[in-house]
Amino acid sequence: MKKILTLFAVVGLIVFSSCEGPEGPPGPPGPATGAVFENLPPNYYNFTSTNDYSVGFDFPVPLVDSDVVLVYRYDGVDNGGRKVWQALPETYYLADGTREFSFKYIFTFNYVDIYLDGKNRASAPAAYRLNQIFRIVIVPADFVAKVNTASYLDVINKLNIQESQIHDIKL
């Protein structure tokens, strides 16, 4: 009886394992989708004791589980006149090497909060606390592994987003 059961088991394994056909070719990759939001002047963000050194932006539509948020702070222009965007988190140090303050952010499906972190946030220079401009970039999670997120230009170029497609944040 054991030999018959063993024979049926072996035959069953062979039959069921040979029932699949060859794997088809992979489909074309889907487009990398993303959205960019910016608080254009005069809608500056200010980090003060009044707002506990934190500013927020509510997404117009909730994110999906696979979305990731990247935040960049406007840091002036380079020698060629191009805008420079600094990826957050961003940390500044005192001359002795101790941390003075940092820009950080957190996000949920509904909003992103950008905040100033440090022991004495009020002592951060006004040039970093007042009249700040940020770009908030929403990307698919699998896209993040394929791009240098420290480079705003790399992210935007790979997403194929033009300046005209950036959404204005109204405060």
C-alpha positions in Angstrom: 0.0 0.0 0.0 2.9 2.4 0.8 4.5 1.7 -2.6 1.2 2.6 -4.4 0.8 5.9 -2.4 4.5 6.8 -3.1 3.9 6.1 -6.8 0.8 8.3 -6.9 2.7 11.1 -5.0 5.6 11.0 -7.5 3.3 10.9 -10.5 1.2 13.7 -9.0 4.3 15.9 -8.5 5.5 15.3 -12.0 2.0 16.1 -13.5 1.4 19.2 -11.4 4.9 20.6 -11.8 4.8 20.3 -15.6 1.5 22.1 -16.0 2.9 25.6 -16.3 4.0 27.1 -19.5 6.9 29.3 -20.3 7.0 32.7 -18.6 5.9 35.5 -20.9 8.0 38.6 -21.6 7.9 41.3 -18.9 5.6 44.2 -19.7 6.9 47.7 -20.3 7.8 49.7 -17.2 5.1 52.0 -16.0 5.7 55.7 -16.1 7.3 57.3 -13.1 4.6 59.5 -11.7 5.1 62.3 -9.3 3.9 65.7 -8.2 5.8 68.8 -7.0 4.4 71.6 -4.8 6.2 74.9 -4.1 5.3 77.9 -1.9 6.2 80.7 -4.3 6.8 84.2 -3.1 5.1 86.0 -1.4 3.9 82.8 0.3 7.0 82.2 2.3 7.3 79.8 5.2 8.5 81.3 8.4 9.9 79.3 11.4 9.1 81.3 14.6 8.1 80.6 18.2 4.5 81.4 17.2 4.3 78.3 15.0 6.7 76.3 17.2 9.3 76.5 14.3 7.1 74.2 12.2 5.1 74.7 9.0 2.8 72.3 7.3 1.2 71.5 3.9 -2.0 69.5 3.5 -2.0 67.4 0.3 -4.9 68.1 -2.0 -5.5 64.4 -2.3 -4.4 61.8 0.2 -1.3 59.8 -0.8 -1.4 56.1 -1.5 0.6 53.5 0.5 3.4 53.4 -2.0 4.0 57.1 -2.1 7.1 58.8 -0.6 7.6 62.5 0.1 10.9 64.3 -0.5 11.4 67.9 0.6 13.9 70.4 -0.8 14.8 73.9 0.5 15.6 76.8 -1.8 19.2 77.7 -1.1 19.8 80.5 -3.7 21.4 80.3 -7.2 24.7 79.0 -8.4 27.2 80.7 -10.6 25.2 79.8 -13.7 22.0 81.4 -12.3 20.3 78.1 -11.7 18.3 77.5 -8.5 19.9 75.4 -5.9 17.7 73.0 -3.9 19.0 71.4 -0.7 17.5 68.0 0.3 16.1 67.7 3.8 17.1 66.7 6.4 19.7 69.5 6.4 22.0 70.2 9.3 24.0 73.3 10.2 27.0 73.3 12.6 28.7 75.9 14.7 32.4 76.7 14.2 33.4 74.3 17.0 31.6 71.4 15.1 28.5 71.1 17.3 25.1 71.0 15.7 23.4 74.4 15.7 20.1 73.4 14.0 18.5 71.2 11.4 15.6 71.3 9.0 13.6 68.0 9.2 10.2 66.8 8.0 7.6 64.1 8.6 4.7 63.1 6.4 1.5 61.1 6.5 -1.0 60.3 3.8 -2.6 63.7 4.4 0.2 66.2 5.1 3.8 67.0 5.5 5.3 69.0 8.4 8.7 70.8 7.9 10.3 71.8 11.2 13.4 73.4 12.6 15.1 71.2 15.2 17.8 72.2 17.7 18.5 73.2 21.3 17.9 77.0 20.7 15.9 77.3 17.5 15.4 81.0 18.0 19.2 81.5 17.6 19.2 80.1 14.1 20.0 83.0 11.7 16.9 84.8 10.3 18.2 83.9 6.8 17.3 80.3 7.6 14.2 80.9 9.6 12.3 83.5 7.6 11.1 83.7 4.0 11.8 80.1 3.2 10.8 78.4 0.0 10.4 74.6 -0.2 9.6 72.1 -2.9 7.6 69.1 -1.8 8.0 66.2 -4.2 5.7 63.1 -4.1 7.1 60.0 -5.8 6.4 56.3 -5.9 8.4 54.3 -3.3 10.0 52.1 -5.9 11.2 55.2 -7.7 13.3 56.3 -4.7 15.6 53.3 -5.0 16.4 54.2 -8.6 17.4 57.9 -8.2 19.8 60.1 -6.2 17.2 61.7 -3.9 19.9 64.1 -2.6 19.8 65.8 -6.0 16.6 67.6 -6.8 17.6 67.9 -10.4 18.1 64.2 -10.7 14.7 63.5 -9.2 12.9 66.0 -11.4 14.7 64.9 -14.6 13.9 61.2 -14.0 10.3 62.1 -13.3 10.3 64.3 -16.4 8.6 67.1 -14.6 8.8 70.6 -16.2 8.8 73.9 -14.2 5.3 74.6 -15.6 4.0 71.4 -13.9 4.9 72.5 -10.4 1.8 73.3 -8.2 1.7 76.5 -6.3 1.1 76.4 -2.6 -1.2 79.2 -1.4 -0.8 80.1 2.2 
